[in-house]
Amino acid sequence: MNIRRTQIINSTKIQYLSVANTKIYKVTDIDFHNLTIKASKTDLSITDVPENEVFPVEEFREFRIRLCNK
């Protein structure tokens, strides 16, 4: 099951979420059926990751998003 989740994440461009354009979270799980996203906080800045892989958390209004801080 974990392999399938990794494949789903890797097949989308949604790799990171930005919060207030200052905090970057790495997406760890996306469930399109239940509309949930889980992400973990990173020490990266917005300039450290490719622009096409970072999405503002506000774009996912229909999703339930769980952000995990270390």
Secondary structure, DSSP 8 states (H G I E B T S, - for coil): -HHHHHHHHHTSS--EEEETTTEEEEEEEEETTTTEEEEEE-S--GGGS-GGGEEEGGGGTTSEEEEE--
